[in-house]
């Protein structure tokens, strides 16, 4: 069970977890989310962008799990063009408390209507944000 509490860190089955600390995109594994409620073309471009950067990617079908895996260091980051707040809010807390960074998911109407999410180990967050134009 993943858990986090503001200012108290993040845990997996009671043991502390941390983001991976990876610093090089060429060695990173990024989880990427997709919903068939959205156009396929931007998702395909995102995958091409990661491959052009020599970055590995995974699609697991669960944004919540992608965020948790990022917090636990199993992934070096997670990106999704649109995700709903109920699928990502707990993951934001996990990633931040595990030492990672996230974009401002709650900007504009993120809480009510969803938004893009980018979460990563600190040294990869800005380079990934540039890659995805966020």
Secondary structure as GFF3:
##gff-version 3
##sequence-region A 1 134
A	DSSP	beta_strand	2	5	.	.	.	ID=ss1
A	DSSP	beta_strand	9	12	.	.	.	ID=ss2
A	DSSP	beta_strand	15	17	.	.	.	ID=ss3
A	DSSP	three_ten_helix	25	27	.	.	.	ID=ss4
A	DSSP	beta_strand	29	32	.	.	.	ID=ss5
A	DSSP	alpha_helix	40	52	.	.	.	ID=ss6
A	DSSP	beta_strand	56	58	.	.	.	ID=ss7
A	DSSP	alpha_helix	63	71	.	.	.	ID=ss8
A	DSSP	beta_strand	77	83	.	.	.	ID=ss9
A	DSSP	alpha_helix	85	97	.	.	.	ID=ss10
A	DSSP	beta_strand	101	102	.	.	.	ID=ss11
A	DSSP	alpha_helix	110	113	.	.	.	ID=ss12
A	DSSP	beta_strand	115	120	.	.	.	ID=ss13
A	DSSP	alpha_helix	122	132	.	.	.	ID=ss14
###
